[in-house]
Amino acid sequence: MRSTVAGEDLTTRARIRDAAIRCIAVYGVAVPLRTIAAECGVSASLIVHHFGSRAGLKEHCDRYVLDAIRQAKSAVLDPRIGPAALQDQMEHIENYASAVAYLFRTIRAGGRTATDFLDRLVADTEAYLEEAVAAGTVRPSRFPAERARALVCFSVGAVLMELPGPDEFLDLETFPARLRSYTERLMLPILELYTEPLLTDSTLFDACLAAQEAPPDS
């Protein structure tokens, strides 16, 4: 009996988590707990029972989404499975719609929660990039942490322009098609930019690096 109850408990937690991710994606981070409860057919008190509080539920969803992003990115940069993983993710891009919308809802909400989430996203990005450096699929950087933050800022900023405001309704029925259109439109130029440097030589980089390393009075 304990084994059965434990299994049911995990299933309920997963249903609540998935419902919370969908509701935050659609309505924003301020979505009422009762809306999440109605989405998965449970009571608000049961959500509190499983996660302790609304903040506990949000933290659980944050970690789940961040882990999913890191796993997807790590797979693409894995030299053994990278091309196949990228093709699979492109073919099933709709499966990532809720998580992508959740991510940008969280960041767009602002405040300490958004800052902490973004910092964790940057830390995860630096970690999987360093794994890819060790695997030989990514070049090492003089500034690994700063490079990770720059890449996150580029990608987040671009997609934010495609989304509604912090508390405006987002239609999860139409958003997957928009996500696919956005990805297909930018995937090749982004890969080209990452694979074949935009600049033909290092003149500008060398000048900026020299200026940064020069003594303050020079």
CYANA upper distance limits for C-alpha pairs under 8 A (distance plus 0.5 A):
  1 MET  CA      5 VAL  CA      6.68
  2 ARG  CA      6 ALA  CA      6.51
  3 SER  CA      7 GLY  CA      6.74
  4 THR  CA      8 GLU  CA      6.75
  5 VAL  CA      9 ASP  CA      6.54
  6 ALA  CA     10 LEU  CA      6.82
  7 GLY  CA     11 THR  CA      6.79
  8 GLU  CA     12 THR  CA      6.64
  9 ASP  CA     13 ARG  CA      6.73
 10 LEU  CA     14 ALA  CA      6.68
 11 THR  CA     15 ARG  CA      6.69
 12 THR  CA     16 ILE  CA      6.66
 13 ARG  CA     17 ARG  CA      6.53
 13 ARG  CA     50 HIS  CA      7.20
 14 ALA  CA     18 ASP  CA      6.57
 15 ARG  CA     19 ALA  CA      6.57
 15 ARG  CA     40 CYS  CA      6.83
 16 ILE  CA     20 ALA  CA      6.54
 16 ILE  CA     36 ILE  CA      7.92
 16 ILE  CA     37 ALA  CA      7.90
 16 ILE  CA     40 CYS  CA      6.60
 16 ILE  CA     47 ILE  CA      7.57
 17 ARG  CA     21 ILE  CA      6.75
 17 ARG  CA     57 LEU  CA      7.78
 17 ARG  CA     60 HIS  CA      8.03
 17 ARG  CA     61 CYS  CA      6.59
 18 ASP  CA     22 ARG  CA      6.76
 19 ALA  CA     23 CYS  CA      6.57
 19 ALA  CA     36 ILE  CA      6.44
 19 ALA  CA     37 ALA  CA      8.40
 19 ALA  CA     39 GLU  CA      6.40
 19 ALA  CA     40 CYS  CA      6.27
 20 ALA  CA     24 ILE  CA      6.51
 20 ALA  CA     36 ILE  CA      5.96
 20 ALA  CA     57 LEU  CA      8.43
 20 ALA  CA     58 LYS  CA      8.49
 20 ALA  CA     61 CYS  CA      7.95
 21 ILE  CA     25 ALA  CA      6.56
 21 ILE  CA     61 CYS  CA      7.09
 21 ILE  CA     98 SER  CA      7.08
 21 ILE  CA     99 ALA  CA      7.33
 21 ILE  CA    102 TYR  CA      6.55
 22 ARG  CA     26 VAL  CA      6.69
 22 ARG  CA     98 SER  CA      6.13
 22 ARG  CA     99 ALA  CA      8.41
 22 ARG  CA    102 TYR  CA      7.85
 23 CYS  CA     27 TYR  CA      6.35
 23 CYS  CA     28 GLY  CA      7.77
 23 CYS  CA     31 VAL  CA      7.32
 23 CYS  CA     35 THR  CA      7.93
 23 CYS  CA     36 ILE  CA      6.67
 23 CYS  CA     39 GLU  CA      8.20
 24 ILE  CA     28 GLY  CA      4.99
 24 ILE  CA     29 VAL  CA      5.57
 24 ILE  CA     30 ALA  CA      8.03
 24 ILE  CA     31 VAL  CA      6.72
 24 ILE  CA    102 TYR  CA      6.44
 24 ILE  CA    105 ARG  CA      7.54
 25 ALA  CA     29 VAL  CA      8.37
 25 ALA  CA     98 SER  CA      6.44
 25 ALA  CA     99 ALA  CA      8.05
 25 ALA  CA    101 ALA  CA      5.38
 25 ALA  CA    102 TYR  CA      4.92
 25 ALA  CA    103 LEU  CA      8.50
 25 ALA  CA    105 ARG  CA      6.78
 25 ALA  CA    170 LEU  CA      7.41
 25 ALA  CA    172 LEU  CA      8.33
 26 VAL  CA    101 ALA  CA      8.27
 26 VAL  CA    169 PHE  CA      6.16
 26 VAL  CA    170 LEU  CA      5.06
 26 VAL  CA    171 ASP  CA      6.78
 26 VAL  CA    172 LEU  CA      7.07
 27 TYR  CA     31 VAL  CA      6.29
 27 TYR  CA    167 ASP  CA      6.55
 27 TYR  CA    168 GLU  CA      7.02
 27 TYR  CA    169 PHE  CA      5.75
 27 TYR  CA    170 LEU  CA      7.07
 28 GLY  CA    102 TYR  CA      8.41
 28 GLY  CA    105 ARG  CA      6.16
 28 GLY  CA    106 THR  CA      8.08
 28 GLY  CA    109 ALA  CA      8.21
 28 GLY  CA    166 PRO  CA      6.62
 28 GLY  CA    167 ASP  CA      5.72
 28 GLY  CA    168 GLU  CA      7.89
 28 GLY  CA    169 PHE  CA      8.28
 29 VAL  CA    105 ARG  CA      7.09
 29 VAL  CA    106 THR  CA      6.86
 29 VAL  CA    109 ALA  CA      7.46
 29 VAL  CA    167 ASP  CA      8.41
 30 ALA  CA    167 ASP  CA      8.21
 31 VAL  CA     35 THR  CA      7.30
 31 VAL  CA     36 ILE  CA      8.12
 32 PRO  CA     36 ILE  CA      7.38
 33 LEU  CA     37 ALA  CA      6.70
 33 LEU  CA     44 ALA  CA      6.66
 33 LEU  CA     54 ARG  CA      7.69
 34 ARG  CA     38 ALA  CA      6.56
 34 ARG  CA     43 SER  CA      7.83
 34 ARG  CA     44 ALA  CA      6.09
 35 THR  CA     39 GLU  CA      6.66
 36 ILE  CA     40 CYS  CA      7.14
 36 ILE  CA     44 ALA  CA      8.40
 37 ALA  CA     41 GLY  CA      6.38
 37 ALA  CA     42 VAL  CA      5.53
 37 ALA  CA     43 SER  CA      5.86
 37 ALA  CA     44 ALA  CA      5.87
 37 ALA  CA     47 ILE  CA      7.70
 38 ALA  CA     42 VAL  CA      6.80
 38 ALA  CA     43 SER  CA      7.83
 42 VAL  CA     46 LEU  CA      7.11
 42 VAL  CA     47 ILE  CA      8.10
 43 SER  CA     47 ILE  CA      7.24
 44 ALA  CA     48 VAL  CA      6.98
 45 SER  CA     49 HIS  CA      6.61
 46 LEU  CA     50 HIS  CA      6.79
 47 ILE  CA     51 PHE  CA      6.58
 47 ILE  CA     52 GLY  CA      8.15
 47 ILE  CA     53 SER  CA      8.19
 47 ILE  CA     57 LEU  CA      8.32
 48 VAL  CA     52 GLY  CA      5.19
 48 VAL  CA     53 SER  CA      5.48
 48 VAL  CA     54 ARG  CA      7.45
 49 HIS  CA     53 SER  CA      8.46
 51 PHE  CA     56 GLY  CA      5.70
 51 PHE  CA     57 LEU  CA      5.77
 51 PHE  CA     60 HIS  CA      8.44
 52 GLY  CA     56 GLY  CA      6.30
 52 GLY  CA     57 LEU  CA      8.05
 53 SER  CA     57 LEU  CA      6.90
 54 ARG  CA     58 LYS  CA      6.80
 55 ALA  CA     59 GLU  CA      6.62
 56 GLY  CA     60 HIS  CA      6.71
 57 LEU  CA     61 CYS  CA      6.75
 58 LYS  CA     62 ASP  CA      6.53
 59 GLU  CA     63 ARG  CA      6.78
 60 HIS  CA     64 TYR  CA      6.75
 61 CYS  CA     65 VAL  CA      6.63
 62 ASP  CA     66 LEU  CA      6.57
 62 ASP  CA    117 PHE  CA      7.85
 63 ARG  CA     67 ASP  CA      6.42
 64 TYR  CA     68 ALA  CA      6.70
 65 VAL  CA     69 ILE  CA      6.74
 65 VAL  CA     99 ALA  CA      6.52
 65 VAL  CA    103 LEU  CA      7.92
 66 LEU  CA     70 ARG  CA      6.68
 66 LEU  CA    120 ARG  CA      8.41
 66 LEU  CA    121 LEU  CA      7.08
 66 LEU  CA    124 ASP  CA      8.28
 67 ASP  CA     71 GLN  CA      6.61
 68 ALA  CA     72 ALA  CA      6.67
 69 ILE  CA     73 LYS  CA      6.63
 70 ARG  CA     74 SER  CA      6.41
 70 ARG  CA    124 ASP  CA      6.87
 70 ARG  CA    125 THR  CA      7.57
 70 ARG  CA    128 TYR  CA      7.42
 71 GLN  CA     75 ALA  CA      6.62
 72 ALA  CA     76 VAL  CA      7.02
 72 ALA  CA     85 ALA  CA      8.39
 72 ALA  CA     89 GLN  CA      8.49
 73 LYS  CA     77 LEU  CA      6.94
 73 LYS  CA    128 TYR  CA      7.84
 74 SER  CA     78 ASP  CA      6.61
 74 SER  CA    128 TYR  CA      6.16
 74 SER  CA    129 LEU  CA      8.41
 74 SER  CA    131 GLU  CA      8.42
 74 SER  CA    132 ALA  CA      8.05
 75 ALA  CA     81 ILE  CA      7.10
 75 ALA  CA     82 GLY  CA      6.25
 75 ALA  CA     85 ALA  CA      6.52
 75 ALA  CA     86 LEU  CA      8.42
 76 VAL  CA     81 ILE  CA      7.46
 76 VAL  CA     82 GLY  CA      4.51
 76 VAL  CA     83 PRO  CA      7.09
 76 VAL  CA     84 ALA  CA      8.40
 76 VAL  CA     85 ALA  CA      5.91
 76 VAL  CA     86 LEU  CA      5.95
 77 LEU  CA     82 GLY  CA      5.82
 77 LEU  CA    132 ALA  CA      6.40
 77 LEU  CA    137 THR  CA      6.83
 77 LEU  CA    138 VAL  CA      8.26
 78 ASP  CA     82 GLY  CA      5.43
 78 ASP  CA    132 ALA  CA      7.21
 78 ASP  CA    135 ALA  CA      7.72
 78 ASP  CA    137 THR  CA      7.81
 79 PRO  CA    135 ALA  CA      7.48
 79 PRO  CA    136 GLY  CA      8.23
 79 PRO  CA    137 THR  CA      6.90
 81 ILE  CA     85 ALA  CA      6.40
 82 GLY  CA     86 LEU  CA      6.62
 83 PRO  CA     87 GLN  CA      6.68
 84 ALA  CA     88 ASP  CA      6.60
 85 ALA  CA     89 GLN  CA      6.62
 86 LEU  CA     90 MET  CA      6.63
 87 GLN  CA     91 GLU  CA      6.62
 88 ASP  CA     92 HIS  CA      6.71
 89 GLN  CA     93 ILE  CA      6.04
 90 MET  CA    180 ARG  CA      8.39
 92 HIS  CA     96 TYR  CA      8.26
 93 ILE  CA     97 ALA  CA      7.61
 93 ILE  CA    176 PRO  CA      7.85
 93 ILE  CA    179 LEU  CA      7.93
 93 ILE  CA    180 ARG  CA      6.69
 94 GLU  CA    176 PRO  CA      5.29
 94 GLU  CA    177 ALA  CA      7.70
 94 GLU  CA    179 LEU  CA      7.89
 94 GLU  CA    180 ARG  CA      7.53
 95 ASN  CA    176 PRO  CA      8.43
 96 TYR  CA    100 VAL  CA      6.51
 97 ALA  CA    101 ALA  CA      6.58
 97 ALA  CA    172 LEU  CA      7.97
 97 ALA  CA    175 PHE  CA      7.32
 97 ALA  CA    176 PRO  CA      5.85
 97 ALA  CA    179 LEU  CA      7.46
 98 SER  CA    102 TYR  CA      6.46
 98 SER  CA    172 LEU  CA      7.76
 99 ALA  CA    103 LEU  CA      6.60
100 VAL  CA    104 PHE  CA      6.95
101 ALA  CA    105 ARG  CA      6.50
102 TYR  CA    106 THR  CA      6.65
103 LEU  CA    107 ILE  CA      6.90
104 PHE  CA    108 ARG  CA      6.30
104 PHE  CA    156 VAL  CA      7.86
104 PHE  CA    159 VAL  CA      8.50
104 PHE  CA    160 LEU  CA      7.21
105 ARG  CA    109 ALA  CA      6.57
105 ARG  CA    166 PRO  CA      6.79
106 THR  CA    110 GLY  CA      7.90
106 THR  CA    113 THR  CA      8.10
106 THR  CA    114 ALA  CA      6.14
106 THR  CA    117 PHE  CA      8.04
107 ILE  CA    114 ALA  CA      5.08
107 ILE  CA    115 THR  CA      7.76
107 ILE  CA    117 PHE  CA      7.65
107 ILE  CA    118 LEU  CA      7.27
108 ARG  CA    114 ALA  CA      7.65
108 ARG  CA    160 LEU  CA      8.36
108 ARG  CA    165 GLY  CA      8.34
108 ARG  CA    166 PRO  CA      6.29
109 ALA  CA    114 ALA  CA      6.91
109 ALA  CA    166 PRO  CA      6.15
110 GLY  CA    114 ALA  CA      5.50
110 GLY  CA    115 THR  CA      7.52
111 GLY  CA    115 THR  CA      6.86
112 ARG  CA    116 ASP  CA      6.52
113 THR  CA    117 PHE  CA      6.63
114 ALA  CA    118 LEU  CA      6.58
115 THR  CA    119 ASP  CA      6.64
116 ASP  CA    120 ARG  CA      6.74
117 PHE  CA    121 LEU  CA      6.70
118 LEU  CA    122 VAL  CA      6.68
119 ASP  CA    123 ALA  CA      6.66
120 ARG  CA    124 ASP  CA      6.61
121 LEU  CA    125 THR  CA      6.63
121 LEU  CA    152 VAL  CA      8.15
122 VAL  CA    126 GLU  CA      6.68
122 VAL  CA    145 ALA  CA      8.25
122 VAL  CA    148 ALA  CA      6.28
122 VAL  CA    149 ARG  CA      5.86
122 VAL  CA    152 VAL  CA      6.94
123 ALA  CA    127 ALA  CA      6.73
123 ALA  CA    145 ALA  CA      8.07
123 ALA  CA    148 ALA  CA      8.07
124 ASP  CA    128 TYR  CA      6.83
125 THR  CA    129 LEU  CA      6.57
125 THR  CA    148 ALA  CA      6.15
125 THR  CA    149 ARG  CA      8.43
125 THR  CA    152 VAL  CA      8.18
126 GLU  CA    130 GLU  CA      6.63
126 GLU  CA    144 PRO  CA      6.96
126 GLU  CA    145 ALA  CA      6.41
126 GLU  CA    147 ARG  CA      8.31
126 GLU  CA    148 ALA  CA      5.56
127 ALA  CA    131 GLU  CA      6.84
128 TYR  CA    132 ALA  CA      6.69
129 LEU  CA    133 VAL  CA      6.64
129 LEU  CA    138 VAL  CA      7.38
129 LEU  CA    148 ALA  CA      8.24
130 GLU  CA    134 ALA  CA      6.78
130 GLU  CA    140 PRO  CA      8.20
130 GLU  CA    144 PRO  CA      8.39
131 GLU  CA    135 ALA  CA      6.74
132 ALA  CA    136 GLY  CA      6.53
132 ALA  CA    137 THR  CA      5.83
132 ALA  CA    138 VAL  CA      5.83
133 VAL  CA    137 THR  CA      6.48
133 VAL  CA    138 VAL  CA      5.16
133 VAL  CA    139 ARG  CA      6.28
133 VAL  CA    140 PRO  CA      6.24
140 PRO  CA    144 PRO  CA      8.06
141 SER  CA    147 ARG  CA      7.89
143 PHE  CA    147 ARG  CA      6.37
144 PRO  CA    148 ALA  CA      6.70
145 ALA  CA    149 ARG  CA      6.89
146 GLU  CA    150 ALA  CA      6.63
147 ARG  CA    151 LEU  CA      6.74
148 ALA  CA    152 VAL  CA      6.79
149 ARG  CA    153 CYS  CA      6.56
150 ALA  CA    154 PHE  CA      6.65
151 LEU  CA    155 SER  CA      6.78
152 VAL  CA    156 VAL  CA      6.35
153 CYS  CA    157 GLY  CA      6.23
154 PHE  CA    158 ALA  CA      6.73
155 SER  CA    159 VAL  CA      6.92
156 VAL  CA    160 LEU  CA      6.56
157 GLY  CA    161 MET  CA      7.37
158 ALA  CA    162 GLU  CA      7.99
159 VAL  CA    163 LEU  CA      7.42
163 LEU  CA    170 LEU  CA      8.29
164 PRO  CA    168 GLU  CA      6.27
164 PRO  CA    169 PHE  CA      7.70
164 PRO  CA    170 LEU  CA      7.19
170 LEU  CA    175 PHE  CA      7.91
171 ASP  CA    175 PHE  CA      6.47
172 LEU  CA    176 PRO  CA      7.28
174 THR  CA    178 ARG  CA      7.16
175 PHE  CA    179 LEU  CA      6.56
176 PRO  CA    180 ARG  CA      6.67
177 ALA  CA    181 SER  CA      6.66
178 ARG  CA    182 TYR  CA      6.59
179 LEU  CA    183 THR  CA      6.57
180 ARG  CA    184 GLU  CA      6.51
181 SER  CA    185 ARG  CA      6.53
182 TYR  CA    186 LEU  CA      6.85
183 THR  CA    187 MET  CA      6.07
184 GLU  CA    188 LEU  CA      8.14
186 LEU  CA    190 ILE  CA      6.48
187 MET  CA    191 LEU  CA      6.59
188 LEU  CA    192 GLU  CA      6.50
189 PRO  CA    193 LEU  CA      6.54
190 ILE  CA    194 TYR  CA      6.69
191 LEU  CA    195 THR  CA      6.37
192 GLU  CA    196 GLU  CA      5.98
192 GLU  CA    197 PRO  CA      8.37
193 LEU  CA    197 PRO  CA      6.30
193 LEU  CA    198 LEU  CA      6.51
202 SER  CA    206 ASP  CA      6.36
203 THR  CA    207 ALA  CA      6.68
204 LEU  CA    208 CYS  CA      6.75
205 PHE  CA    209 LEU  CA      6.50
206 ASP  CA    210 ALA  CA      6.48
207 ALA  CA    211 ALA  CA      6.66
208 CYS  CA    212 GLN  CA      6.64
209 LEU  CA    213 GLU  CA      6.69
210 ALA  CA    214 ALA  CA      6.44
214 ALA  CA    218 SER  CA      7.03
